[in-house]
Amino acid sequence: MLRERLMEDYKEALRQRDALKVSTLRMLRAAIHNAEIDKGGELSDEEIIKVVQSEVRKEKEALEAFERGGRDDLAWETRKRIEILEGYLPRMLSESEIREAASKVIVEVGALSPKDIGKVMSKLMPQLKGRADGSLVSKIVRELLEAKLSGSAE
């Protein structure tokens, strides 16, 4: 279970005196704890993954701000935090895997143009849940639908 793995990794980071990993896991454990309070019970592995994804998203936003501000020291630390957090996420799908899944769903729902993106996304996203970034999926679906539209116009 993910909760036990987090706890073991946290204890190991304490033993190793890995301050960055300790602080990152402490932050993650606090976010999970807060989510459990909101829910009123213990989170499942899938719910914990959602919390981890949320924390990764926050760190990526911070990274962009640090890079824009020229704070290389903080950007480096934030990249390390993202690496640590991503270690608790399922393997992300590659662009080609997303493209393949999207193509199948486009055929299934009979999508013909970018106007049908909603139909495709509503069927595709549950299949890719937690394994693909929604904005990337949306971009790929839009490209495939635009190619389909321009291909049928010829």
C-alpha positions as CSV (number, residue, x, y, z in Angstrom):
1,M,0.0,0.0,0.0
2,L,1.2,3.5,-0.8
3,R,0.7,4.8,2.7
4,E,3.1,2.2,4.1
5,R,5.7,2.9,1.4
6,L,5.6,6.6,2.2
7,M,6.1,6.0,5.9
8,E,9.0,3.6,5.2
9,D,10.6,6.1,2.8
10,Y,10.1,8.9,5.3
11,K,11.8,6.8,8.1
12,E,14.7,5.9,5.8
13,A,15.1,9.6,4.8
14,L,15.3,10.5,8.5
15,R,18.0,7.8,9.1
16,Q,19.9,9.0,6.0
17,R,19.6,12.6,7.1
18,D,18.3,13.5,3.7
19,A,16.8,16.9,4.6
20,L,15.2,17.6,1.3
21,K,13.5,14.2,1.1
22,V,12.4,14.4,4.7
23,S,10.8,17.9,4.2
24,T,9.2,16.8,0.9
25,L,7.7,13.7,2.4
26,R,6.6,15.6,5.5
27,M,4.8,18.1,3.3
28,L,3.2,15.2,1.4
29,R,2.1,13.5,4.6
30,A,0.5,16.8,5.8
31,A,-1.4,17.2,2.5
32,I,-2.6,13.6,2.8
33,H,-3.6,14.2,6.4
34,N,-5.5,17.3,5.5
35,A,-7.3,15.4,2.7
36,E,-8.3,12.7,5.2
37,I,-9.7,15.3,7.5
38,D,-11.7,16.8,4.6
39,K,-12.9,13.3,3.7
40,G,-13.6,12.2,7.2
41,G,-11.7,9.0,6.8
42,E,-8.6,7.2,5.4
43,L,-7.7,7.8,1.8
44,S,-7.4,4.9,-0.7
45,D,-4.2,4.5,-2.8
46,E,-6.1,6.2,-5.7
47,E,-7.0,9.2,-3.6
48,I,-3.4,9.4,-2.2
49,I,-2.2,9.5,-5.9
50,K,-4.6,12.4,-6.5
51,V,-3.0,14.3,-3.6
52,V,0.5,13.5,-4.9
53,Q,-0.5,14.8,-8.3
54,S,-1.8,18.0,-6.8
55,E,1.4,18.5,-4.9
56,V,3.4,17.9,-8.1
57,R,1.3,20.5,-9.9
58,K,1.9,23.0,-7.1
59,E,5.7,22.4,-7.2
60,K,5.7,22.8,-11.0
61,E,4.0,26.1,-10.7
62,A,6.6,27.2,-8.1
63,L,9.4,26.0,-10.4
64,E,8.1,28.2,-13.2
65,A,8.0,31.2,-10.9
66,F,11.5,30.5,-9.6
67,E,12.9,30.1,-13.2
68,R,11.2,33.4,-14.3
69,G,12.7,35.1,-11.2
70,G,16.2,33.7,-11.9
71,R,16.3,31.8,-8.6
72,D,18.3,28.9,-9.8
73,D,19.0,27.7,-6.2
74,L,15.3,27.4,-5.5
75,A,14.5,26.0,-9.0
76,W,17.1,23.2,-8.4
77,E,15.5,22.3,-5.0
78,T,12.0,22.3,-6.5
79,R,13.1,20.0,-9.4
80,K,14.4,17.6,-6.8
81,R,11.1,17.8,-4.8
82,I,9.2,17.0,-8.1
83,E,11.4,14.0,-8.7
84,I,10.7,12.7,-5.2
85,L,7.0,13.2,-5.5
86,E,6.8,11.7,-9.0
87,G,8.3,8.5,-7.5
88,Y,4.9,7.9,-5.9
89,L,2.9,8.2,-9.1
90,P,2.1,5.5,-11.6
91,R,4.2,5.4,-14.8
92,M,3.0,8.2,-17.1
93,L,2.0,7.2,-20.6
94,S,4.2,8.4,-23.5
95,E,2.9,10.7,-26.2
96,S,2.7,7.8,-28.7
97,E,0.7,5.7,-26.2
98,I,-1.7,8.6,-25.6
99,R,-2.0,9.1,-29.3
100,E,-2.8,5.4,-29.9
101,A,-5.5,5.5,-27.1
102,A,-7.0,8.7,-28.4
103,S,-7.1,7.4,-32.0
104,K,-9.1,4.3,-30.8
105,V,-11.6,6.5,-28.9
106,I,-12.0,8.9,-31.8
107,V,-13.0,5.9,-34.0
108,E,-15.3,4.5,-31.2
109,V,-17.3,7.8,-30.7
110,G,-17.2,8.6,-34.4
111,A,-15.6,12.0,-33.9
112,L,-15.1,14.0,-37.1
113,S,-13.8,17.4,-36.2
114,P,-12.4,19.5,-33.3
115,K,-16.1,20.2,-32.3
116,D,-16.2,16.6,-31.0
117,I,-13.4,17.0,-28.6
118,G,-15.7,16.9,-25.6
119,K,-17.1,13.5,-26.6
120,V,-13.6,12.1,-27.1
121,M,-12.2,13.5,-23.8
122,S,-15.1,12.4,-21.7
123,K,-14.5,8.8,-22.9
124,L,-10.7,8.9,-23.0
125,M,-9.8,10.6,-19.7
126,P,-11.3,7.9,-17.5
127,Q,-9.1,5.3,-19.3
128,L,-5.9,7.4,-18.8
129,K,-6.8,8.6,-15.3
130,G,-3.6,9.3,-13.3
131,R,-1.4,8.2,-16.1
132,A,-1.5,11.2,-18.5
133,D,-1.6,14.9,-18.1
134,G,-5.0,16.2,-19.1
135,S,-3.6,19.2,-21.1
136,L,-1.3,17.0,-23.1
137,V,-4.2,14.6,-23.8
138,S,-6.4,17.5,-24.9
139,K,-3.6,18.8,-27.2
140,I,-3.1,15.4,-28.8
141,V,-6.9,14.9,-29.3
142,R,-7.2,18.3,-30.9
143,E,-4.3,17.6,-33.3
144,L,-5.8,14.3,-34.3
145,L,-9.2,15.8,-34.9
146,E,-7.8,18.7,-36.9
147,A,-5.8,16.3,-39.0
148,K,-8.9,14.2,-39.5
149,L,-10.8,17.3,-40.6
150,S,-8.1,18.5,-43.0
151,G,-7.7,14.9,-44.3
152,S,-11.4,14.6,-45.1
153,A,-11.5,18.1,-46.8
154,E,-9.1,16.9,-49.5
